[in-house]
Amino acid sequence: MAIKDTTRKPYIEDNDENIFIGIDLPIRKSEGPEGYFASTSTTIEAVKNNIRNLLQVHEGERLFQPKLGINLRKFTFEQITEESIHSIQNNILDKLKVWLPFVEIRDIKVNQEDTTLKLNIIFNITQDPNTLESVSIEIGE
């Protein structure tokens, strides 16, 4: 019977600085060796950018991907209640399950200051459950 080696991480670690994962946000021209656009060099940086991008895109805004994005801008001028917080959290969880299924959400904090909606998401990658990361964004500045 085969024995699974649990001493190694189940994915490739980002040790090589000459391999780039994705385009860094905000999109800008590169000053380094990664090519024309600035790029992320670690998986976790790429995942953070993907989460930020998913949260900031309005559903229907992306050509050929009308279901990509979350309608968070509609909450910027509304009174935030417990019901709307749960709606936002559930919407985020649903969209992340579809678009980033390898991300496990640990906590979602939603705050409102004037017309700005502030989100803080604590997550980990499924393959590395002991490493927690967070993403913070503001919608409607």
Buried (B, 14 or more C-beta within 10 A) or exposed (E): EEEEEEEEEEEEEBEEEEEBBBBBBEEEEBEEEBEEEBBBBBBBBBBBBBBBBBBBBBBEEEEEEEEBBBBBBBBBEEEBEEEBBEEBBEBBEEBBEEBBEEBBBEEBEBEBEEEEBBBEBBBBBEEBEEEEBEBEBEBBE
